[in-house]
Amino acid sequence: MNDSIKLEAAWKERLLPEFSKPYMQKLKKFLHDEYKKKKIIYPKGSEFFSALNTTPFEKVKVVIIGQDPYHGLNQAHGLCFSVLKGIDAPPSLLNIFKEMHSDLGLAAENFPHGNLSKWAEQGVLLLNSVLSVEKSRAASHQGRGWEEFTDTIIRELNENREHVVFMLWGTYAQKKGQFIDKKKHMVLTAPHPSPLSSYRGFFGCKHFSKANKYLAANGLEPIDWRLYSG
């Protein structure tokens, strides 16, 4: 099994022990059984670890924690809040763009699509807590083991890196990141960007400018949050 795990080398070195633990074996069996029942799972199996493969361990500057993947056709591709080009940006992502307009002065033309791969390539780890979901069934793979795996990812960053910005939006993400050492890292909290909660403090949080100022103050290249179709 271990040889078949497609993970960026530094992540694989740190996370490989997880794949032989009972919780991960149970998760593997659960997913195998779901596929056997002909259920449609998002994202594709080859994209479960896209966040880790796009943002190597040593290059992580910012972590954004989502809950579980989008469950609609052609939406999820392994990066939280992100959708493939050609797919309409979901409401939460549109609200993220609105906050960037307010915070950074970036106009709508800077966000011609909802694919956030450009952020991930610069060091923004777009990590969902749960890495798979059944089509049209939100949260259907919660409590199956993914949460323990992604807790380990956050713990590795917390303990073995410094000056990482963690953006924790909503109660779920804040609970997941409650053990992060605020002396070593910047922890930014706000309500979730969902239309149900964005007006309670996500709008006006200025997390993107705060992150860039923190990175620059620690000798790191700020994130270019703009997205282009090219």
N, C-alpha and C positions, 0 to 999 in steps of 0.2 A: 504493500500500500504506500509506504513512504516514498518509494522511487517515482510514483505516479503523481505526487503532489507538486503542482506547478506553482512555485512561490519564488519571489525575488530572494536572492541568496541570503541576505542578512536576516530577512524575516524568517526564512525557512530554518536557519540555524537556531533562532530563538524560539520558534513555535513548533518545531518538529515533535518535541516530547508530548505536546497536547494531542497529537493524532493517535497516540497509542493509549490514551486514557479512556476509562469506561464511558464517560459522557460523550466523547467524540465517536466512539464505536457505536453507541446507541443512536447518535445523530446520523451516522453513515447508514445504518440499517433502516432508520425511518425514511431517509431520502430514497434509498434503494426501493423500499416498499411502495412509496408514493409513485415513483416512476413505473414500477411494475403494474400499478393500478391504472396506468395511462393518464395520470394527472399531469397537468401542465404546470411547470414550475418556472418562476422568474427569479433572477435572470437565468441565462443559460448556465449550466454547470461550469463551463470554462470561464465564466465571469464572476463566480462567487468571490474570488479573491482579487478582483480588479483593483480595488482601492490599495491593497498592499503591493501589487505588482506595478502599479503606476507611480506610487510614492514610496521609494525605498526607505528603510528604517532610518538611515543616517541623514536623509534629506528632508525628513518631516519638520516643518516649521509651524504649521497650524493644524489642529484637529477639529473637525466639525462632526458631531455625533448625531446621526439620525436614528430612527427606530427600526423600521423594516422596509424592504424594497417596495416600490410601486407595484401594484398587482394588475395593471392594465396592459393591453397588448403593446409590445415594442417600447415600453417606457423604461423599465429597469435595465441597467447594464453594469451594475456593480459599484457605482459611486452614489453616495447618499445625496438626495435632492436633485440629482442630475437625470436628464433624459437624452435620448439620442437626437441628433439633428433631424429635423423634419417632424418631430413630435411637439405638440403644443406644451409650453412650460406650464406645469401645474400651479395652482394658486399659491402655495407656500414659496415656490421658487420665484414667482412674480413679485411676491412681497419682499423677498431677499433683494431682488433687483431694485425695487422701490427704495429700500433702505440705503442701498449703495448710491442711488441717485442723490438722496438727501445728504448722506454722509460724505461722499467723495465727489459729488457733482458730476457723476457719470450719466450721460443721457442714454435714452433707449437704444440708440444705434450702436452702443457699446455691447449690447446684449441681443444679437440677432438670432440666437438659438439658446437652448437650455442644456447643452452638453458642457459639463464643467471639467472636462479632461484637462483643459489648459491650466486650471487651478491645481489639479492633482499633479501635473508635471512640474509645477513650481514648488511643490512641497506641502500642499494642502491635502491632508489625509481625510477623505470623505467617507467616513466609516459608519455604516449602519450597525446597530446592535445585533440585529438578526440578518443573516445574509441570504435568505431565500424566502419565498412565499408562494402559495398556490394561486393560480390565476383567479381573479375576482373574489378572493377571500382574504381580506386584510388581516394581518396578524396571525395567520393560520399556522406559521411555523415558530411562533413564540413558545418558550418553555421547553424546547427540544434539545438545547445544548449550545446553540450559537452564542447566547449571552455570556456563558462562561468563557468561551473562546475569545470573544471581543473584549471582555474584561481583562484577559491576559495581555492582549495587544496594548490596551491603555496602561496597564501596570508596567509593561516593558518600557514604554515611552517615559512614564513618570519616573521610574527608577534609574534608567540608563541614558537618559538624555537631559539636557538643560535648555531653558529658554524656549520652550514650546508654548504656543498660544492654544488654549483649549476653549472653544466656543460651545457653551452648553445652553442650548435653547429648549426651554420647557422643562417641566418637572422630571420627566423620564430621563433626559440626558443629564440633568443635574444630579440625580440620584446615582446614575452610573459613574459619574466622575467625582463623586464626593470625597474619594481618598486621594485626589491629586494634590501634590505638595505645592502650595501657593508660594513658597519661598524660592522654589526652583523654576517655576513656570508661571505664566499669566493665565488666570482662569476668568473668563468673561461669561456672565450669565444674563439671560433675558428670557422673556416668554417665547414660546414657539412662534415661528413666522406664519403659522396657519391663520386663515381669515378669522377663525374663532378666537384667537388670542393675540394677534399681532398688535392690536391697538392698545393692549395693556402694558406696553413697554418695549416690544421688539422695535417698533418704529421709534427712532431717536436713540437707539442704544449705541450707535457709532462704533460697533465692534470692529469694523473693517479698518477704519483709520487708527483706532487704538492698537490693533494688532500690528499694523505697519510701523507705527511709532515705536512700539516695543521691540520689534525685530531690528529696526535701524539702530536703536539705542544699544542693542547687544551685538552690533557688528554684522548683522545678517541682512541680506537683500530683501526688501519689502516685496509683497505679492502684487503683481499687476492683475487686478481683478477684472479687467476688461475681457470680453469674449468677442472673437471675430469668426466669421464664417470661413475664412481662408486658413 
